Amino acid sequence: MKLIKEPVLRVEADLYALEFLPDRPAARVTDQRGDVVGDLFLVSSCHAREGYDVTSRLSAWTVEEGPEEIQLTAEADSLVWKRKRITLRLLRDRILYGITVEGEGTLTETELLSGLYTGCSRRFTSARFYSGFRGETLFNPEPDGSEVYQRPLNERSLIDMTGVPIPGRDGWFFTPPPFCFVLRRGITCMTLGVAARPGQHTFTEVEYTGGSGQGLIVRYEGRTRVQGTYDLPEVHMIFGTDEYALLGEFCKAERLPCSHEETPAWWRRPIFCGWGAQSALSRDEHQPAPALACQTFYEKFTASLDAKGIDPGTIVIDDKWQQAYGLNAPDPVKWPDMKGFIRSMHQKGRRVLLWLKAWDCEGVDADLCIRDFAGNPLSIDPEHPAYQALFARACRELLSPEGLDADGFKIDFTARMPTCPGCRQYGEHWGLELMRDYLAMVYDSAKAVKSDALVMCHCPHPYLADKLDMIRLNDVNTGRPVCRQMRHRAAVVRAAMPDRLIDTDNWPMPDKASWLDYVRIQPELGVPSLYYLWHMDNSPEDITDEDLEVVRESWRRWNSGE
């Protein structure tokens, strides 16, 4: 690290150089070859319900030199906060940009690396100023309906926590991936990752604004109250040459310490999930697929597995075995003897996971729910002690030997978590902190009953890693090439949670050829998962014994560690 103070302040590191611009509060970043990666606008805006955050003055930068880091700090005024401090921490391979505000207010959204500024009005007028990044592409790890992960730098891009398969909301496969974009210029890559302190991930989405000038917007939806000093999320700009490797490097800062207990052997065995078979049979039975989550059909499924010589280690009983989603008690009509079914699976050496529909408040008293401004229940409230107790009781009944003796949970529909301003709830958490509360409720309740219970979901954010055991790659996007999209998802999970198992999923599929191609590569990605037995829901093609031999061979490869 080399610090140069004259004629302008400049820092030269191993992988980049940063030089302050004399005509505005910005700094130019160049890579090892001297190519400009971007001009960083350094006065961000932290907007609140109480007003827009506008800055008129920035102090001179103070410098602290250490053996491995140079820290630069400046003070700024604000229209809404008592004071604001900007910090740049410069390390050999990265720039860490942070903002601290002091005062009282309720956060709505924060602009990072862009903001409202009046301090250089003589030349540039007063305006919203932006950073200007240079390069060919921006990488967004979040899978969506387009399955396009590299886009031009001037396009808007979003990483969020919610979604449904409709235009503009179709990023629901991972909820969420890491909040980290990666820009590329030639061989140089640089992250634009948003990292927060534990307990302060109360935002719901991060937007890269695109356009001719760019920045990041972090949305809080008016749910985060600041009283005193508050550190906003840092922007981590890490340099390298590979998007996935840099994503993994960024994720190290977001992981909480957690124990590395030995993985139970049964977690690694192939999975059969009944949802695909339910969906395939729904046409034949003239019933919706959730109606087929019953003991009669699951006994048929497992008997067929035995007859076909396919031996999964885990059976997933999928949507909808419950009488009510929010209460998680078996439907006695569909499942007259779920305990007996689970016992029979255990006798065959198989474990049983129960599917959970996250957030759904069916059957739950409205007082235990998160409600919108009009009082309409939106979801269960994982911070409410009464609902926590309700779920813990249900968990004991589902997992304990005295109860049904199931072996864990497959959590689905996490993208249905509540958002929007004006919601009412028991606690104060929102955004990723609320997702963590939900996963913690399920995970801690399950482990308290059965220490080797398996909890899986599709939330590969490193901040959640200690509250889950396995990441599911989630539903296949049938409108795009199957293997390519699932390789991408697996690469994101490995970057975010390298020590967590992956459930490769297997549903839906556009046709049998795509299904077989994916079955062949599943052992490369994670635990093989099977959803179909006789035919598919999107194709009239029958599944033959020759096709199932591809499944058997894939499972043999996985079980042998090939």
QUIRA-V359173 format. One record per helix or strand. SS is the DSSP state (alpha for helix, beta for strand). FROM is the first residue (numbers start at 1). TO is the last residue. If there is no record, write none. Layout:
SS:FROM:TO  SS:FROM:TO
This chain:
beta:2:4  beta:10:12  beta:16:20  beta:26:31  beta:36:41  beta:45:48  beta:51:51  beta:54:55  beta:58:58  beta:62:65  beta:70:76  beta:83:91  beta:94:112  beta:114:117  alpha:121:124  beta:127:133  beta:137:140  beta:150:152  beta:157:160  beta:180:185  beta:188:195  beta:205:208  beta:214:214  beta:216:231  beta:234:240  alpha:243:251  alpha:265:268  beta:271:273  alpha:274:285  alpha:289:292  alpha:295:307  beta:314:317  beta:322:322  beta:330:330  alpha:338:347  beta:351:357  alpha:366:368  beta:369:371  beta:377:380  alpha:385:399  beta:408:412  alpha:414:416  beta:424:424  alpha:432:449  beta:454:457  alpha:462:467  beta:470:472  alpha:482:496  beta:501:503  alpha:512:525  beta:527:527  beta:529:530  beta:535:535  beta:542:542  alpha:545:560
